[in-house]
């Protein structure tokens, strides 16, 4: 160590030491020694100068994350390393919306997951000298609302949700979940009036509406010679709106029946009119011959017989396909001929053509030439 004496110049500097410490993560707070260029003397003799430094700290954010295991201070490769918890993935939190589908067996769709990357963030503060985390904030960020997702159509199943999702993620609940449950569709069960299956018309499962997974499309099969009924009411074959997608529907096929009523002219041997009555087996036979018969009587006919009275009031197996004849005949009208004769003492009579009897009448006031009146 060099010996100095009063008046010698002070050549010592703290600059290099401070620079070296700063490379290791220190930060200069205060440097009391700044005597470069001055001389030793009474003012500096025995005096202690303090250079104050502190540990530097670095905020670690998603925009400027750390790299765990790598040097914190680039100019001090053997110094402290970035600790765990400082990588970008540690400083951000994704928000996710999961739509979970269930109960459709092997047809169940996979979960639908939507992600909002880096929805929430936090900041970590690291000591540059020790490499320790000295503080960190909680995750923060605005709530994020996801969009809705159309529910997939699964044939044979329906749901109560045409869409799902639209959930809001928050810091406290960053991964909300919505669940869509599939329900098995009901069945269409065709039977005859005795409850027996209809040959060639099997039980079928409702088809899910391809445009709306909450609804089903029910096709009512057409069975020739029969009319489909549901709860006793006839329905048209083809599409049918099913209000309960999971409920079974029994379709009773009722045999179509017919009865014919023929109005027959006995006098001429010709058929005057034929009415064909159709309905369902067991249904009401709402028909009467009364008004038609009255119409023919007004035209000069008389009723001979009416077989329709044996038909009954409902369509049955016994009257199905039968023809009931209402027989009518022409009414014979009585015609009269009136004769007047010019003679000296004769009477005036009317002769009934049918009976040939003559009926005396009032005498004419004058004689005329015989005249026949009809």
JOBEL-V686978 format. One record per backbone hydrogen bond with DSSP energy under -1.0 kcal/mol. NH is the residue of the N-H (numbers start at 1). CO is the residue of the C=O. Records with the same first field share a line. If there is no record, write none. Layout:
NH=CO + CO
This chain:
7=40
8=5
10=38
18=14
19=15
20=16
21=17
22=18
23=19
25=22
26=21
27=54
29=52
30=52
32=50
37=10
38=35
40=8
44=41
45=41
47=44
52=30
54=27
56=25
58=126
60=124
61=64
66=86
69=82
70=67
72=80
76=73
79=76
82=70
90=87
91=88
93=120
95=116
96=174
97=114
98=176
99=112
100=178
102=180
107=104
108=105
112=99
114=97
116=95
120=93
121=140
122=91
124=60
125=135
126=58
127=132
128=56
131=127
134=125
135=125
137=123
140=121
144=169
146=167
149=164
151=162
157=154
158=183
159=213
164=149
166=147
169=144
170=173
178=98
180=100
182=102
183=158
185=156
186=245
188=204
189=249
191=251
192=196
195=192
201=198
204=188
206=186
207=217
209=215
212=209
215=212
217=207
218=240
220=238
226=223
227=254
229=252
230=233
233=230
235=228
238=220
240=218
247=244
249=187
251=189
252=229
253=191
254=227
256=225
257=279
259=277
260=322
261=275
262=324
263=273
264=326
265=270
266=328
269=265
272=263
273=263
275=261
277=259
279=257
281=255
282=315
283=280
285=313
286=284
287=285
293=289
294=290
295=291
296=292
297=293
298=294
300=297
301=296
302=329
304=327
305=327
307=325
310=307
311=308
315=283
320=316
321=258
322=319
324=260
326=262
327=305
328=264
329=302
331=300
337=351
338=373
339=349
340=371
350=359
351=337
352=357
353=335
356=352
359=350
361=348
371=340
373=338
